Amino acid sequence: MLARLKVHRESLLQCRRCPDMIGPVVSGAAVTTRIYFIGQAPGPREGELGKPFAWTAGKRLFSWFETLGVSEEEFRAKVYIAAVARCFPGKAKKGGGDRVPSREEVEQCAMWMSEEVRIIRPKLVIAVGRLAIEQVRGDKLGLLEEAVGEVRRARFFDHDVDYVALPHPSGLSSWHKTEPGKTLLTKALTALRVHEAWRATFE
């Protein structure tokens, strides 16, 4: 698995398919794992830092995992960190957040995700944020409350997986700081901690 992932990652890092995306491609390390992690897209700082979730949202995200006894360094070393889009989409024209990748950009990047799932055959997928959750579910998500809080099953690129959905840790979102988001985040993290793939990876 590891050798195939390394070859795959080298090809991924050369991708220039989406003209409106801002490179470079950002990817987690190629690691042998049972857990596949999906974010939305890198932010403006991740490209220069060379790894996903390397700035403010990442600090909050990894603080959640630290409550489960897993450090950022250990998580990065043992989980394949992917995203719906692998390049920075740029800032949104309206509002202060990042642009949501277009449907065409999501479809272009899906080929990379499909290959990763085929190689890794994960037992557990962690989907962070609405776009990532929808990618795993295969349909549109109404309220985050419909997905966050427990282990669910999905058919993901022709592979049956358990998945746990988490809210996006962006500072622009207050969902995880207020109810019911606060309680549902705690439930989702508890579901992660007791999942067999998480326990096999980190205990």
N, C-alpha and C positions, 0 to 999 in steps of 0.2 A: 504493500500500500504506500509506504513512505516514498519509495523511488518514483512511483507513478505520480504521486502528488507533487513531488519536486519538479518533475518535467512539466506537469500541468501548470504549476505556478509560474515557471519561467515563461511559458507561452502567454499566460494571463498578463504578466507584467509588460509584455510587448503590445498589448491590444490598444488600437487607436480607432476603433470602429465608430465612435460617437463624436461628431465634430463639435457639438455644443458643450461637451463635458470638458472639464479642466483637469489635465493630468498633473502628476503621474498616477498610474494605477496604484491603488493601495490594497494590500492583502496581508492577512495574518500569516504566520509561519506554517510551513507544511509539517503537520504532526500526525502521528498515528493516534487515532482517537475514536471514541464511541459517540462523541457529542459534536454537533454541527451548530454553530452560532451564526445568526443572520441579523445584521443591522440594516439601516436604510441606505446610507451612502456616507462616504467620508466627508468631514467638514473642511474648512479652508486651511487648517494647520496640519492635518494628518499627512498630506503629501510630503511636506518638508520633513516631518518627523518619521515618516516611513512605516507607520503602523496604524491600524484602525483604533478608534476610540482613545486617542492619545491626548485629548484636550479636556475641556471642562465637563462635557457629557460623559466622557470616559471615567473621570474621577468619581462622578456620582454612581455610574454603573458598577465600577469595581468596589465601591464602598458597600453596595448591596451584597456582592458576593463575599466580601469580607465578613459580613454578619453570619455567613455559613462556614466560616473558617478557611476560606480560600483566598489567597492573595492574588493581586493582579499578575505577578510574575508566574505563579503556578497556573493560573487560568490560561494565560497566553501560551504556556509551554505544553498544555495538555488538551486544548480545545482548538479546533479549526475555526478561525474567525473569518466569516465571509460577509457579503452585503448584497442587497438587491442590485445596487449599482456600485461599481468599484472606483469611480472617479468622482471628484467634487463637482456637483451640478452647477455651482454658482449660486449667488444670492437671488432670492425671489424678487420680482419686480415690485411687488406690493408686500409690505410688512418687513419685519426684521429677520426672518428666518432664511434658511437655505431653500433653493428651488427644489420642488419635488420632481424627481426624474420622470420624463415622459413615458408613455406606454411603449414607444419604439425603443427607447433606451433600456427600459426594463427587459424587453424581449431580447435585445442584443446581449445583455448581460446574463440572461437566463441560461444560455448555452454553457457558460462557465459553471454556473451553479448545478446544472444538470449533470455535468461531468464529475463534479466534486461529490455529489450524492451517489453517483454510480460507483465511484472509487471507494468512498468511505463507508457507504451503507450504514449510516448512523442509527443508533438505537434511540437517541434523543436529539431533538432540535429545539434550540432556544431562539425564539423570534422576538426581536425588540423593535417596538414601534409598529404603527398601523400598516405601513407598506410591506414590511417583512412578514407580519402576521397574515396579511392577505395572500402573500406569495405561497405560504405554507397551506393555508386553508383552501386556496384555489377559488375564492370568491370574495366579494366585497364585504367589508366589516362595517356594521352599523356603529354601535357603541363599544368602547373598549371593554366595558363590563361583560360583553358577550364572550370574550376570549380569555381575559386575564383571571387567574385565580386557581387553576387546576390543570392537571395533565389531560390532554385531549389527544385524539388519534386523527391522522390525516394520511391521504395517499399523495405523496410528495415525489414528483418525477418518477412515477411508477414504483415507488418504494414506500412501504407502510412504516410510519414512524409515530412515536409519541412526540408531542410537542408541548412546551410551556411558553406561553406568551407573556411578555413583560412590556410595560409602558416605555416610551422613549424617555431617556434620562435628561433630555434637553432642559436647560434653564428657562426656556420659553414656555414650557408646559407646567401646569400646576396640578395635573391630574393625579400624580402619585403622591401629592402632598395633602390632598383633601379627600374626604369620604365621597363615594365608596372606594376610591382609588388606593388610599392608604392601606385599608384593610385587605383589599384584593392583591396588592403587591406583596404584602406579608404572606398571604396564602400561597401565592405563586412561588415565592422563594422557599417556603416550607415544602411545597410539592417537588421542587428541584432537589432539595436536600435528601429526601427519602427515595427518590427515583433510583432504580438499580444501576443505571448507567452513570449517574452522578456519583453514587457511592463507590462503584468499581473504579472510577477515575480518581477520586480525591480522598478515599479513606484507606 
